Amino acid sequence: MLARFARSAVDFLKKEDGPTAVEYAVVLALIIAVIISVSNIGNTTNSTYANPNLQNAAKPAGS
């Protein structure tokens, strides 16, 4: 069974049919997921730095 899977994987990789619509959709979904993740990280970071309670707490003690 493992040999048959390996043979089908090698046959799939040897094909040079080009990307199909499904592969394009998967790549597009991954790109959109990365864009959304980076946007969420940016919004979270921005709101963290804009929080006045955190700005007051981060002042150095002493002078």
C-alpha positions as CSV (number, residue, x, y, z in Angstrom):
1,M,0.0,0.0,0.0
2,L,2.8,2.4,0.8
3,A,4.6,1.5,-2.4
4,R,1.4,2.3,-4.4
5,F,1.1,5.7,-2.6
6,A,4.7,6.5,-3.3
7,R,4.3,5.6,-6.9
8,S,1.2,7.8,-7.3
9,A,3.0,10.6,-5.5
10,V,6.0,10.4,-7.9
11,D,3.6,10.2,-10.9
12,F,1.8,13.3,-9.7
13,L,5.0,15.2,-9.3
14,K,6.2,14.2,-12.7
15,K,3.1,15.6,-14.4
16,E,3.7,18.9,-16.0
17,D,0.1,19.8,-16.7
18,G,0.4,23.1,-14.8
19,P,-1.6,24.4,-11.9
20,T,-5.3,23.8,-11.9
21,A,-8.0,26.1,-10.7
22,V,-8.1,24.3,-7.3
23,E,-4.4,25.0,-6.8
24,Y,-4.9,28.6,-7.7
25,A,-7.7,28.8,-5.2
26,V,-5.6,27.3,-2.5
27,V,-2.7,29.7,-3.1
28,L,-5.2,32.6,-3.1
29,A,-6.7,31.5,0.2
30,L,-3.2,31.3,1.7
31,I,-2.3,34.8,0.5
32,I,-5.6,36.1,1.9
33,A,-5.0,34.4,5.2
34,V,-1.5,35.9,5.5
35,I,-2.9,39.4,4.7
36,I,-5.6,39.1,7.3
37,S,-3.1,37.8,9.9
38,V,-0.7,40.6,9.3
39,S,-3.5,43.1,9.5
40,N,-4.8,41.7,12.8
41,I,-1.3,41.8,14.2
42,G,-0.9,45.4,13.2
43,N,-4.2,46.4,14.7
44,T,-3.4,44.6,17.9
45,T,0.0,46.2,18.1
46,N,-1.4,49.7,17.4
47,S,-4.1,49.4,20.0
48,T,-1.6,48.1,22.5
49,Y,0.7,51.1,22.0
50,A,-2.2,53.5,22.0
51,N,-3.5,52.3,25.4
52,P,-2.9,55.2,27.9
53,N,-2.8,52.8,30.8
54,L,0.1,50.9,29.3
55,Q,1.9,54.1,28.4
56,N,1.8,55.3,32.0
57,A,2.9,52.0,33.4
58,A,5.9,51.8,31.1
59,K,7.5,55.0,32.4
60,P,10.9,54.4,34.0
61,A,11.2,54.8,37.7
62,G,13.6,57.1,39.4
63,S,14.4,60.3,37.5
